[in-house]
Amino acid sequence: MIITSNLATGKIIVMSAPSGAGKSSILKRVINGKNKSDISSLVSYTTRKPRSGEIDGQNYFFITKNVFKKMIDNKMFAEWAMVHNNYYGTSKKLLHDTLNSTQKVILEIDVQGAIQIKHLYPETCMIFIMTPNLKSLYNRLILRQQDSIEIINERLENAKQELKFINYYDYLVINNHNKLNDAVKAVEIIIESLNYKITNNKLFFD
């Protein structure tokens, strides 16, 4: 579902990745890095149950499917999608409020939502995070011990489908095992480069 809207003053950065590729770890490091006062992340809404250690309003806004569907009906989402049998969505109001108060906003969303955001805001910077191959992704899902084998296999199949949409993205960052710092640095360089895009700067000469 695509909702038309006007872009606020900030820049949008989308980060997507298959489950287990490490985008949450990368995002946390980028947001908490030095001199990152101009970058904010946005908390999404979801209907899935919180995992151990997750906090409502910090990791996600955890709501019921009925509440989520009412928000859809009231056109309250800039993007939304069903992923792994649960709804996920980004609040339109929260996105615009954050864009008006900071220079850059990072959205950690799946490929369905990412494509919706790209249609709404063509200048969005799209970053895809991936492991070196599907085998390494499978191993990560096993090692984190959060899901059953059945769910892991489902996530691996979903990853294959997500990779089909990679051409919608501007950048691909490979997150190698034990080389998280390299992936974080790559994302930071991409974000920093946005400051120097011609379309994001005023011309001071005729």
C-alpha positions as YAML, in Angstrom:
chain: A
units: angstrom
residues:
- id: 1
  name: MET
  ca: [0.00, 0.00, 0.00]
- id: 2
  name: ILE
  ca: [1.41, 3.42, -1.00]
- id: 3
  name: ILE
  ca: [0.30, 6.68, 0.64]
- id: 4
  name: THR
  ca: [1.19, 9.94, -1.07]
- id: 5
  name: SER
  ca: [2.73, 12.63, 1.11]
- id: 6
  name: ASN
  ca: [5.14, 15.57, 1.11]
- id: 7
  name: LEU
  ca: [8.79, 15.25, 2.05]
- id: 8
  name: ALA
  ca: [9.93, 17.18, 5.10]
- id: 9
  name: THR
  ca: [13.31, 18.85, 5.52]
- id: 10
  name: GLY
  ca: [15.53, 15.89, 6.48]
- id: 11
  name: LYS
  ca: [17.07, 13.01, 4.54]
- id: 12
  name: ILE
  ca: [15.76, 9.44, 4.71]
- id: 13
  name: ILE
  ca: [18.09, 6.45, 4.80]
- id: 14
  name: VAL
  ca: [16.58, 2.98, 4.48]
- id: 15
  name: MET
  ca: [18.44, -0.08, 5.76]
- id: 16
  name: SER
  ca: [17.10, -3.51, 4.80]
- id: 17
  name: ALA
  ca: [18.49, -6.99, 5.25]
- id: 18
  name: PRO
  ca: [17.39, -10.61, 5.57]
- id: 19
  name: SER
  ca: [16.79, -11.72, 9.13]
- id: 20
  name: GLY
  ca: [20.13, -12.54, 10.73]
- id: 21
  name: ALA
  ca: [22.32, -10.42, 8.43]
- id: 22
  name: GLY
  ca: [23.16, -8.02, 11.26]
- id: 23
  name: LYS
  ca: [21.45, -4.78, 10.30]
- id: 24
  name: SER
  ca: [20.26, -4.09, 13.86]
- id: 25
  name: SER
  ca: [23.81, -4.40, 15.21]
- id: 26
  name: ILE
  ca: [25.13, -2.14, 12.46]
- id: 27
  name: LEU
  ca: [22.37, 0.43, 13.00]
- id: 28
  name: LYS
  ca: [23.01, 0.53, 16.75]
- id: 29
  name: ARG
  ca: [26.71, 1.20, 16.20]
- id: 30
  name: VAL
  ca: [26.02, 3.90, 13.59]
- id: 31
  name: ILE
  ca: [23.47, 5.71, 15.77]
- id: 32
  name: ASN
  ca: [25.71, 5.56, 18.84]
- id: 33
  name: GLY
  ca: [28.88, 6.57, 16.99]
- id: 34
  name: LYS
  ca: [30.83, 9.74, 17.62]
- id: 35
  name: ASN
  ca: [29.46, 12.99, 16.21]
- id: 36
  name: LYS
  ca: [26.20, 11.40, 15.14]
- id: 37
  name: SER
  ca: [23.89, 14.06, 16.60]
- id: 38
  name: ASP
  ca: [22.41, 14.65, 13.14]
- id: 39
  name: ILE
  ca: [21.21, 11.03, 12.77]
- id: 40
  name: SER
  ca: [18.09, 9.49, 14.30]
- id: 41
  name: SER
  ca: [16.53, 6.07, 13.96]
- id: 42
  name: LEU
  ca: [12.78, 5.61, 13.87]
- id: 43
  name: VAL
  ca: [10.91, 3.04, 15.95]
- id: 44
  name: SER
  ca: [8.46, 0.99, 13.87]
- id: 45
  name: TYR
  ca: [5.15, -0.58, 14.85]
- id: 46
  name: THR
  ca: [4.73, -4.35, 14.84]
- id: 47
  name: THR
  ca: [2.19, -6.98, 15.78]
- id: 48
  name: ARG
  ca: [4.77, -9.64, 16.65]
- id: 49
  name: LYS
  ca: [5.51, -10.55, 20.25]
- id: 50
  name: PRO
  ca: [8.56, -8.96, 21.92]
- id: 51
  name: ARG
  ca: [11.69, -11.09, 22.04]
- id: 52
  name: SER
  ca: [13.66, -11.48, 25.25]
- id: 53
  name: GLY
  ca: [15.17, -8.14, 26.22]
- id: 54
  name: GLU
  ca: [13.14, -6.05, 23.78]
- id: 55
  name: ILE
  ca: [11.46, -2.94, 25.16]
- id: 56
  name: ASP
  ca: [8.20, -1.43, 23.92]
- id: 57
  name: GLY
  ca: [8.84, 2.01, 22.43]
- id: 58
  name: GLN
  ca: [12.57, 1.37, 22.15]
- id: 59
  name: ASN
  ca: [12.89, -1.64, 19.84]
- id: 60
  name: TYR
  ca: [9.34, -1.48, 18.43]
- id: 61
  name: PHE
  ca: [5.90, -0.25, 19.35]
- id: 62
  name: PHE
  ca: [4.23, -3.61, 20.03]
- id: 63
  name: ILE
  ca: [0.52, -3.51, 19.21]
- id: 64
  name: THR
  ca: [-2.28, -5.95, 18.36]
- id: 65
  name: LYS
  ca: [-3.36, -6.79, 14.82]
- id: 66
  name: ASN
  ca: [-6.70, -5.08, 15.40]
- id: 67
  name: VAL
  ca: [-5.00, -1.84, 16.40]
- id: 68
  name: PHE
  ca: [-2.62, -2.11, 13.45]
- id: 69
  name: LYS
  ca: [-5.48, -2.63, 10.99]
- id: 70
  name: LYS
  ca: [-7.28, 0.44, 12.39]
- id: 71
  name: MET
  ca: [-4.11, 2.46, 11.82]
- id: 72
  name: ILE
  ca: [-4.04, 1.21, 8.21]
- id: 73
  name: ASP
  ca: [-7.67, 2.24, 7.73]
- id: 74
  name: ASN
  ca: [-6.88, 5.69, 9.13]
- id: 75
  name: LYS
  ca: [-3.89, 6.06, 6.75]
- id: 76
  name: MET
  ca: [-1.47, 6.50, 9.64]
- id: 77
  name: PHE
  ca: [1.45, 4.63, 8.04]
- id: 78
  name: ALA
  ca: [4.01, 5.94, 5.56]
- id: 79
  name: GLU
  ca: [4.67, 2.28, 4.76]
- id: 80
  name: TRP
  ca: [3.52, -1.06, 6.07]
- id: 81
  name: ALA
  ca: [3.88, -4.72, 5.21]
- id: 82
  name: MET
  ca: [3.30, -8.23, 6.49]
- id: 83
  name: VAL
  ca: [6.59, -10.04, 7.20]
- id: 84
  name: HIS
  ca: [6.86, -13.54, 8.70]
- id: 85
  name: ASN
  ca: [3.09, -13.48, 9.38]
- id: 86
  name: ASN
  ca: [3.27, -10.24, 11.37]
- id: 87
  name: TYR
  ca: [2.57, -6.63, 10.42]
- id: 88
  name: TYR
  ca: [5.28, -3.97, 10.48]
- id: 89
  name: GLY
  ca: [4.82, -0.28, 9.74]
- id: 90
  name: THR
  ca: [6.29, 3.22, 9.98]
- id: 91
  name: SER
  ca: [4.17, 6.02, 11.42]
- id: 92
  name: LYS
  ca: [3.69, 8.82, 8.91]
- id: 93
  name: LYS
  ca: [3.44, 11.46, 11.65]
- id: 94
  name: LEU
  ca: [6.49, 10.19, 13.54]
- id: 95
  name: LEU
  ca: [8.51, 10.12, 10.31]
- id: 96
  name: HIS
  ca: [7.62, 13.69, 9.39]
- id: 97
  name: ASP
  ca: [8.13, 15.00, 12.94]
- id: 98
  name: THR
  ca: [11.58, 13.40, 13.05]
- id: 99
  name: LEU
  ca: [12.50, 14.67, 9.58]
- id: 100
  name: ASN
  ca: [11.67, 18.20, 10.69]
- id: 101
  name: SER
  ca: [13.85, 17.94, 13.80]
- id: 102
  name: THR
  ca: [16.98, 16.17, 12.51]
- id: 103
  name: GLN
  ca: [19.11, 16.07, 9.39]
- id: 104
  name: LYS
  ca: [18.96, 12.31, 8.71]
- id: 105
  name: VAL
  ca: [16.50, 9.57, 9.65]
- id: 106
  name: ILE
  ca: [17.33, 5.87, 9.33]
- id: 107
  name: LEU
  ca: [14.49, 3.42, 8.75]
- id: 108
  name: GLU
  ca: [15.23, -0.23, 9.50]
- id: 109
  name: ILE
  ca: [12.54, -1.85, 7.35]
- id: 110
  name: ASP
  ca: [12.04, -4.81, 5.02]
- id: 111
  name: VAL
  ca: [12.11, -4.69, 1.22]
- id: 112
  name: GLN
  ca: [8.34, -4.26, 0.87]
- id: 113
  name: GLY
  ca: [8.29, -1.16, 3.04]
- id: 114
  name: ALA
  ca: [11.55, 0.10, 1.53]
- id: 115
  name: ILE
  ca: [10.07, 0.12, -1.97]
- id: 116
  name: GLN
  ca: [7.03, 2.03, -0.71]
- id: 117
  name: ILE
  ca: [9.26, 4.65, 0.91]
- id: 118
  name: LYS
  ca: [11.33, 4.95, -2.28]
- id: 119
  name: HIS
  ca: [8.17, 5.63, -4.29]
- id: 120
  name: LEU
  ca: [7.05, 8.28, -1.80]
- id: 121
  name: TYR
  ca: [10.47, 9.87, -1.33]
- id: 122
  name: PRO
  ca: [12.62, 9.30, -4.46]
- id: 123
  name: GLU
  ca: [15.71, 10.89, -2.86]
- id: 124
  name: THR
  ca: [15.80, 8.18, -0.16]
- id: 125
  name: CYS
  ca: [19.21, 6.51, 0.25]
- id: 126
  name: MET
  ca: [18.68, 2.75, 0.04]
- id: 127
  name: ILE
  ca: [21.20, 0.42, 1.74]
- id: 128
  name: PHE
  ca: [20.98, -3.38, 1.65]
- id: 129
  name: ILE
  ca: [22.90, -5.41, 4.24]
- id: 130
  name: MET
  ca: [23.83, -9.02, 3.44]
- id: 131
  name: THR
  ca: [26.16, -11.77, 4.60]
- id: 132
  name: PRO
  ca: [28.75, -13.10, 2.11]
- id: 133
  name: ASN
  ca: [26.37, -15.90, 1.07]
- id: 134
  name: LEU
  ca: [23.22, -17.75, 2.10]
- id: 135
  name: LYS
  ca: [25.18, -20.45, 3.92]
- id: 136
  name: SER
  ca: [26.73, -17.90, 6.28]
- id: 137
  name: LEU
  ca: [23.27, -16.38, 6.82]
- id: 138
  name: TYR
  ca: [21.92, -19.80, 7.77]
- id: 139
  name: ASN
  ca: [24.80, -20.30, 10.22]
- id: 140
  name: ARG
  ca: [24.09, -16.94, 11.88]
- id: 141
  name: LEU
  ca: [20.43, -17.81, 12.32]
- id: 142
  name: ILE
  ca: [21.46, -21.09, 13.96]
- id: 143
  name: LEU
  ca: [24.02, -19.46, 16.25]
- id: 144
  name: ARG
  ca: [21.73, -16.75, 17.60]
- id: 145
  name: GLN
  ca: [19.38, -19.47, 18.95]
- id: 146
  name: GLN
  ca: [16.19, -17.42, 18.68]
- id: 147
  name: ASP
  ca: [14.12, -19.57, 16.31]
- id: 148
  name: SER
  ca: [13.24, -23.18, 15.57]
- id: 149
  name: ILE
  ca: [14.73, -24.96, 12.54]
- id: 150
  name: GLU
  ca: [11.39, -24.61, 10.76]
- id: 151
  name: ILE
  ca: [11.36, -20.83, 11.24]
- id: 152
  name: ILE
  ca: [15.04, -20.58, 10.27]
- id: 153
  name: ASN
  ca: [14.34, -22.42, 7.02]
- id: 154
  name: GLU
  ca: [11.41, -20.09, 6.39]
- id: 155
  name: ARG
  ca: [13.60, -17.05, 6.98]
- id: 156
  name: LEU
  ca: [16.21, -18.43, 4.58]
- id: 157
  name: GLU
  ca: [13.58, -18.85, 1.86]
- id: 158
  name: ASN
  ca: [12.37, -15.30, 2.53]
- id: 159
  name: ALA
  ca: [15.96, -14.09, 2.18]
- id: 160
  name: LYS
  ca: [16.13, -15.60, -1.31]
- id: 161
  name: GLN
  ca: [13.01, -13.65, -2.26]
- id: 162
  name: GLU
  ca: [14.32, -10.42, -0.71]
- id: 163
  name: LEU
  ca: [17.51, -10.65, -2.75]
- id: 164
  name: LYS
  ca: [15.41, -10.42, -5.91]
- id: 165
  name: PHE
  ca: [14.67, -6.77, -5.02]
- id: 166
  name: ILE
  ca: [18.27, -5.72, -4.51]
- id: 167
  name: ASN
  ca: [18.26, -3.58, -7.67]
- id: 168
  name: TYR
  ca: [15.90, -1.15, -5.90]
- id: 169
  name: TYR
  ca: [18.80, -0.29, -3.58]
- id: 170
  name: ASP
  ca: [21.66, 2.15, -4.08]
- id: 171
  name: TYR
  ca: [24.27, 0.36, -1.98]
- id: 172
  name: LEU
  ca: [25.15, -3.18, -0.91]
- id: 173
  name: VAL
  ca: [27.16, -3.68, 2.30]
- id: 174
  name: ILE
  ca: [28.51, -7.16, 3.05]
- id: 175
  name: ASN
  ca: [28.62, -7.96, 6.76]
- id: 176
  name: ASN
  ca: [31.35, -10.58, 7.14]
- id: 177
  name: HIS
  ca: [31.59, -12.73, 10.27]
- id: 178
  name: ASN
  ca: [33.81, -11.07, 12.90]
- id: 179
  name: LYS
  ca: [34.19, -7.97, 10.72]
- id: 180
  name: LEU
  ca: [31.28, -5.89, 12.00]
- id: 181
  name: ASN
  ca: [33.49, -2.80, 12.20]
- id: 182
  name: ASP
  ca: [34.05, -2.91, 8.44]
- id: 183
  name: ALA
  ca: [30.31, -3.01, 7.73]
- id: 184
  name: VAL
  ca: [29.65, -0.18, 10.20]
- id: 185
  name: LYS
  ca: [32.37, 1.93, 8.59]
- id: 186
  name: ALA
  ca: [30.93, 1.29, 5.12]
- id: 187
  name: VAL
  ca: [27.47, 2.45, 6.21]
- id: 188
  name: GLU
  ca: [28.95, 5.53, 7.90]
- id: 189
  name: ILE
  ca: [30.81, 6.45, 4.69]
- id: 190
  name: ILE
  ca: [27.62, 6.08, 2.64]
- id: 191
  name: ILE
  ca: [25.68, 8.29, 5.05]
- id: 192
  name: GLU
  ca: [28.46, 10.89, 5.19]
- id: 193
  name: SER
  ca: [28.54, 11.05, 1.38]
- id: 194
  name: LEU
  ca: [24.94, 12.32, 1.37]
- id: 195
  name: ASN
  ca: [26.22, 15.66, 2.64]
- id: 196
  name: TYR
  ca: [28.03, 16.18, -0.65]
- id: 197
  name: LYS
  ca: [25.30, 15.30, -3.14]
- id: 198
  name: ILE
  ca: [24.60, 18.11, -5.59]
- id: 199
  name: THR
  ca: [20.86, 17.76, -5.07]
- id: 200
  name: ASN
  ca: [21.25, 18.30, -1.32]
- id: 201
  name: ASN
  ca: [23.28, 21.51, -1.56]
- id: 202
  name: LYS
  ca: [22.49, 25.05, -2.63]
- id: 203
  name: LEU
  ca: [24.52, 26.58, -5.44]
- id: 204
  name: PHE
  ca: [26.33, 29.71, -4.33]
- id: 205
  name: PHE
  ca: [27.22, 30.84, -7.82]
- id: 206
  name: ASP
  ca: [25.39, 31.51, -11.06]
...
